[in-house]
Amino acid sequence: MTEEFSKSGRNIYYKQLDNRNYMSPIGFTFSIARFPKVSFFSNKASLPQITLGTAEQSNYLKSLVHPGDRLEYGELNIEFLVDEDMLNYTLIHNWMTGLGFPETPQQFKDVTTNDQGQRDLKLQYSDATLGILNSNYNTIANVKFWDLFPLSLSTLEFTATDTDINYFVANVTFNYLYYQILDKEGQPLTPDYVNKTLQR
């Protein structure tokens, strides 16, 4: 088994990690492609779980379980600070309103019409990127979410009884097609990339 992996060049399983700096949970950024000029000052984000299905093979002693061929992705949850003009909150709100069009079908038409006035159903979705930062706050990897759209947006509770100023924090939940973990140049983190990193 060891020789087989060695010949194929997939020696990532037999290398020792030299970098003992561990990933910080506070080093991340979040951006949505359809809103390139709007900042989402995220203070909490969860990298969704992925679950691989299984295939069961009947056996007279005990059923055998094999890896399946379908991945299930969990929802993406982002917590962000609402800016004073409520721009980032309003953009998510309007996106959801356009998809659900509670008043008139024109709302859905507006959200799926491009700048040239042409209908494009792909505008229902957007790509998004969760940037991973190292201990020096430099980008080391990006998690790219493909064909993302919002599922829920939390309430904003106004109250005049607070003596301290607590800035608004909103939670938004997204669904998406799938995600990829990319390097800072946007290239997939393949076994070859990991090997090169370990050989530095």
C-alpha positions in Angstrom: 0.0 0.0 0.0 2.8 2.4 0.9 4.7 1.7 -2.3 1.5 2.2 -4.3 1.0 5.6 -2.9 4.6 6.5 -3.2 4.7 5.6 -6.9 1.6 7.6 -7.6 3.1 10.7 -6.0 0.3 10.9 -3.4 2.7 11.1 -0.5 0.6 13.6 1.5 -0.3 10.8 4.0 3.3 10.1 4.9 4.6 13.7 5.4 5.1 15.5 8.7 3.6 19.0 8.9 6.3 21.6 9.4 4.0 24.6 9.9 2.9 24.6 13.6 0.9 27.8 13.3 -2.7 26.7 13.7 -5.7 28.3 11.9 -7.3 31.2 13.8 -11.1 31.2 14.0 -11.1 35.0 13.8 -9.3 35.3 10.5 -11.9 35.3 7.7 -13.7 37.6 5.2 -17.0 37.1 3.3 -18.0 38.6 0.0 -20.9 38.0 -2.5 -20.2 38.4 -6.2 -23.5 40.1 -7.1 -22.7 42.9 -4.5 -19.0 43.6 -5.3 -18.9 47.1 -3.7 -20.8 46.1 -0.5 -19.0 45.0 2.6 -20.3 42.2 4.8 -18.5 42.7 8.1 -18.9 39.1 9.2 -18.1 38.3 12.8 -19.2 34.6 12.6 -19.3 32.1 9.8 -19.6 28.3 9.6 -18.0 26.2 7.0 -20.8 23.8 6.2 -20.5 20.1 6.7 -20.5 17.7 3.8 -22.0 14.2 4.0 -21.1 11.4 1.7 -24.0 8.9 1.0 -23.5 5.2 1.1 -24.5 2.2 -1.0 -25.5 -1.0 0.8 -24.6 -4.4 -0.6 -26.6 -7.4 0.6 -24.7 -10.2 2.2 -26.0 -13.4 3.9 -23.8 -12.6 7.0 -23.9 -8.8 7.2 -24.7 -6.1 4.7 -21.7 -4.4 3.3 -21.5 -0.6 3.1 -19.6 1.2 0.4 -18.9 4.8 -0.4 -21.8 6.4 -2.3 -21.6 8.7 -5.3 -23.6 11.7 -3.9 -22.4 14.5 -1.6 -24.9 16.5 0.5 -23.9 20.0 1.6 -25.1 21.7 4.7 -26.4 25.3 4.7 -24.1 28.3 4.9 -24.7 30.5 8.0 -23.2 34.0 8.1 -23.5 36.5 10.9 -22.7 40.1 9.9 -22.7 43.6 11.3 -25.4 45.8 9.7 -24.0 49.0 8.4 -25.5 52.4 9.4 -27.3 52.8 6.1 -28.7 49.2 6.3 -27.3 48.6 2.8 -26.0 45.1 3.3 -29.1 44.1 5.1 -31.4 45.7 2.5 -29.6 44.0 -0.4 -30.2 40.5 1.1 -33.8 41.5 1.9 -34.5 42.7 -1.7 -32.8 39.6 -3.2 -35.1 37.4 -1.1 -38.2 39.6 -1.9 -37.4 39.3 -5.6 -37.2 35.5 -5.5 -40.4 35.2 -3.5 -42.2 38.1 -5.2 -44.9 38.6 -2.4 -46.5 41.6 -4.2 -46.3 41.0 -7.9 -44.5 38.8 -10.5 -42.7 41.9 -11.6 -40.5 41.6 -8.5 -39.1 38.3 -9.8 -38.8 39.8 -13.3 -36.7 42.6 -11.9 -34.3 40.4 -10.0 -33.8 38.2 -13.1 -33.2 41.0 -15.6 -29.7 42.1 -16.4 -28.4 45.6 -17.1 -29.1 45.2 -20.8 -32.8 44.5 -20.0 -32.5 40.8 -20.9 -34.0 38.1 -18.8 -31.4 35.8 -17.2 -32.6 33.2 -14.7 -29.0 32.7 -13.5 -29.4 36.1 -11.8 -31.4 34.2 -9.1 -28.0 33.0 -7.9 -24.6 34.4 -7.1 -21.2 33.0 -6.2 -19.7 33.9 -2.9 -16.3 33.6 -1.3 -15.3 32.9 2.3 -11.6 34.1 2.6 -9.4 32.3 5.1 -6.7 34.4 6.7 -3.5 33.3 8.4 -2.1 34.6 11.7 -0.8 37.7 9.9 -4.2 38.3 8.3 -3.0 37.4 4.8 -5.3 35.4 2.6 -4.1 31.8 2.4 -7.2 30.1 1.0 -10.7 30.8 -0.3 -13.8 28.8 0.0 -16.0 29.5 -3.1 -19.7 28.8 -3.0 -21.3 28.3 -6.4 -24.9 29.3 -7.3 -25.7 30.6 -3.8 -29.1 32.1 -2.8 -30.5 33.3 0.5 -33.0 31.2 2.5 -33.6 33.3 5.6 -32.7 36.6 7.1 -32.9 37.3 10.8 -34.9 40.1 12.5 -33.5 43.4 13.7 -34.8 44.2 17.2 -35.0 47.9 18.0 -35.2 48.8 21.7 -34.8 52.1 23.6 -34.1 50.4 27.0 -30.5 49.5 26.3 -28.1 51.7 28.2 -25.1 50.5 26.1 -24.7 50.9 22.4 -25.0 47.4 20.8 -24.6 47.4 17.1 -27.0 45.4 15.1 -25.9 41.9 14.1 -27.9 39.9 11.5 -27.9 36.3 10.5 -28.4 35.1 7.0 -28.7 31.5 5.8 -27.8 30.4 2.2 -28.2 27.4 0.1 -25.9 26.7 -2.8 -24.9 24.1 -5.4 -21.5 23.1 -3.9 -18.3 24.7 -2.6 -14.6 24.4 -3.4 -11.6 25.1 -1.3 -9.1 27.1 -3.4 -5.7 28.6 -2.8 -5.2 32.4 -2.7 -4.7 32.4 -6.5 -8.1 30.6 -7.0 -6.6 27.2 -7.8 -8.1 24.0 -6.3 -6.2 22.6 -3.3 -5.4 19.3 -5.0 -3.1 16.5 -3.6 -0.3 17.9 -5.8 -0.7 21.4 -4.2 -0.5 19.8 -0.8 2.6 17.9 -1.7 4.3 21.1 -2.9 3.4 22.9 0.3 4.8 20.1 2.4 8.0 20.1 0.4 8.8 23.8 1.0 
